Amino acid sequence: MLANDSGSDLIGPVNGQYYNLTDIYYNGTVIPSRDCTIQTCSLLIANFQYLPNAAGNYLFIILFVLLLLINIPLGFLRKTWGVLVGMFFGCALETIGYVGRIMARSNPFAFNPFLIYLICLTIGPAFMTAAIYLCLARIVVVYGEGSSRFKPMTYSLTFMFSDFVALVLQGAGGGIAATASGDNQDQAQMGIDIMIAGLVWQVVSLLLFSCACADFAWRVRHGKGRPNPSFLDLRSSARWTGFLYGKVHPNSIPRRS
């Protein structure tokens, strides 16, 4: 958003033209931007400058609902309560977020669908990464603690605390943005900026976690420490290989549709 010489809030320039954010002229009639529809206003002043793809977003909704339904019985069967909680809230928030994108497709000018999409798809991955952090502790036990620089739970607790900080920032930012009135764009933008700060924190935490995983993998491959003989059959199984591959690519699904 830019301001012209007179100081009024405008968007642009687009092809040398500025567009007023408050009043949109259509067929000679002044329309408040909050009353805009796809038929009456340009997407240049919408929360989305494009219409989210319906098929792609429905696909992600189906995918995360299936993941949610799969993880619930598995969590109870294996009694992996921490992983279950992380995956449950992660998949639920992802589903709600993509529902918000479907809502935004119908009305890209409405602020609530934009907030539903932004908050849920920003916070959801934090719960999933918490589940992944717990999995590393189990991986260390399977290969043997002698191959690790730290105790198994040290990895999980350290990175879960970092995840908690990211959640606090993202949740606080989402709350500030959600409570901003329609005319208070500065407050809404501040909330979004805080959410982005939480997201950056989470990305940095994931990078450090990836380095810790790579270090542990290197130590296992080079025979640092004594392997745990109790899980020899498990480590040799195709199921274990598939599990590790799934942990390496937890966030490989593209997010924009």
Salt bridges, closest charged atoms under 4 A:
GLU94 OE1 - ARG255 NH1 2.86
GLU145 OE1 - LYS151 NZ 3.75
ASP215 OD2 - ARG149 NE 2.71
